[in-house]
Amino acid sequence: MKRLFFIFMIFVLLSPITAGAQTLSISVESREFYPFFFIEKDTPKGILLDMVRDGLTPLGITPKFKPLPLKRGLKMVERGAVDAIIAPRVKNNQFLLPADAFEKDISAHRILQIDSVVVTCKSDYEYLGDIKTLPIPIRITLGDPIESMFKDQGLSVDDAASGTHNIKKLIRDKKGCVITTSLKAMTWLENPKYKDNIDVSTEPVVSRSYFLIFSKKSSFGQHNIQLVWDEIAKNRDDYIYPIKLFTAY
Amino acid sequence: MKLRLCLVLLVCCLWSPLHAKTLKEWAKSFEPSALSIEERIKELKWFKEVSKDLAKKLDGKTIRSAAEHIKTHFYERDVLSEAFFDITGIRVKHNIIGEGPVVKEIMTQLRTGRVIEHIYVNDADLIGTHLRYQGVVNLSEYMKGEGKKYTNPYLDLDDWLNLEFGQDYSGNQLQLPDQQFSNLYWFRYDWFTDPKNMADFKEKFGYELGVPINWAAYEDIAKFFTGRKQTNPDGSTVTAYGHLDYLKPSPSLGWRFTDAWLSIAGVGDKGLPNGIPVDEWGIRVENKVPVGSMVERGGAMNSPAAVYALSKFMEWLKFAPPEAKDLEWHTAGPRGAKGDVAQRIFQYITWLSTDAFHEKGSPVVGKDGYPVWRVAPTPHGRYWDEGMKVGYQDAGSWTIPISVRDSYRAAAWLWAQFASSKTVSLKKFLVGGTPVRKSTINHPYIDKNIKKWAGLIEFYRSPAEKKWTDSGPNVPDYALSVTWVANLEKSLKEFHNGAAIPELAQRTMDNMARDQDEMMATLKLRKYSPKMNPIKSKDYWLKQPGSPKPERKPEKPETIAYDELIKQWK
């Protein structure tokens, strides 16, 4: 009997999350994707992290975010070394995603929908859906999974550590384009340094739902997972919550 | 089998373009119109010519617009978007969603830059939000600059009834009104002019039964009719209600109050359109910067006038049909047409175009086919002073977020202008009853049929119309209305459980004002961001001139004969 209890305790202590535990380990990309996720003074921050944190609050759970490159983060989830990851949808039978994640382009249980848009120097160019028309070079931030979309079309990309590097290069070289989030593009359009020199196309290159994807190996429990997804969706669709959320950035 | 299927598909493909109407056919179909057939053709040809390159560029693309679910927008979706496509080659998907989702979508788009829709019909109540977020296209600048080529030379902005609803403090047009709706007093003219009702009322209250000028008279009339047997033109006899309202927990419960209920009670200051320095939400604004809602900050949201506004809302529920607790603005809208309501202080005219108010055989339509109801000015509360706004009206207005650029912006702008053009506006009004143009309400066709609108046209033609205004530029973020809903819902639960009204109303308005100030203090907006005043004693502010106003004694009830009132409007 004592041996059984001992085995049970070992199992409990080694599992990533336990019924009694108050933290949940969550992988988040280590690249700069301001304001959705980024690292400031060695601390991972961002809107997606805030939304996940607030979604866990009613359950009394505190998230512990681990910044990792996306591929490594996904491997960690697959192995159950972390409970979850913040990422766009990924097909993997070891992952738990909301039921509509692959049925709809905008899932009801996403954390947020994030569009990537095309920023060019002021010109007549307007992106209207054909990525082959994008002015070269195409600049993205290092590690952005969007890279595969361009590679599949035989297009090469330039990557830099941050969007700020990219916009500076665009202004300096006066050619090519920058792929960034619609929110970041909006801040550049307000920046006196850039606003008179750039155009942002209306049509996004890609629009992705970002999810809190759980590992099937996590002991967090399907019921709790659904509660968290529901809470995140409720907050996101609230009138007041987004005011506080976006005001912080 | 395959061959048959192919033939069917081929016929379908051929049928569609063959049945697209020509420009001339569309021009003829918009009859009656403020323009002659030749002028309509000219205007539609302009749309056709200017769109040629744009339509080619946007081939295979769709302009997405969003609007709330009222008849006007269904007409735009079902008729005007088809006409626009046939004429310009630009495809539009006009999504009809609730007003709540429209606000949610546009706010998400403003915050994230993510293009959900290319253009919205968004209430001009949000003008304060838009001028502070700086997230929508300044149409005045666009028309002069980049969008000049795409601006209809026959647009005639001077023809708009209330263009100012969509303007910022400097007069820049940020939103272009597409459909306008006022909130007026609605009553049963046949019952009010019935000799027995008139005599009994005079005997009981000592003054004439008529259109109430103030809330004291409204309350007397509500008392008088509630439980009284009345007959309708269709022969039915009903036990009447003296009032109608709605209080189901929903965003519309918030609008019931934010749509100027406080200012109708007299909460704000004198000065059109919204009250200076305290407006219709009870927000004090200094140099365009909101500084507080609480009386302790110089606001008036928890002032004696605001408490009186909420108290009367609750007290009068005893005169309303019991289902009021389950009604929202859209279910309460056509409720008066059932034939058992004598008057309603807060009637959105949007719903008066529904068939229930006009079809033969309806309890509220006379044997001559005309309504036996009328609309009249909103009665005001005891804190109201001459020089203040009298009531509420707003305009669902075309609004383009700045994230929509270049070809999409131009196409969206063309769609907005087309849907509110002189060619189509009168026809659209006849369907939806929500005018935006003077040429619509002054048209000879309207003269001939004026009885059909039962006072509405007289209202729009009168100079008094300018005293009915929307939530003005002082409201820094329309999402603040959510704090109203949350507090009202809580308060009404206590009300249903028997809480004493004056104390409950004071507590509710105190909480609401505090919550609104807390929210305002967190806002960081690009222009005129709120900056809260320091807290001072209530007494200090109540002793200052204007709003917040100290407690007032009950007013003397006053009424006016409807026919006399109409003469004054003319």
Interface residues (C-beta under 8 A of the other chain):
Chain A: L112 Q113 I114 D115 V117 E126 L128 G129 T181 S182 L183 A185 M186 L189 E190 D199 V200 S201 T202 E203 P204 S207 D237 D238 Y239 I240 P242 I243 K244 F246 T247
Chain B: K57 L58 K61 V103 K104 M107 T108 R111 T112 G113 R114 V115 H118 I402 S403 V404 R405 D406 S407 Y408 R409 D477 A479 S481 V482 T483 M519 T522 L523 K524 R526
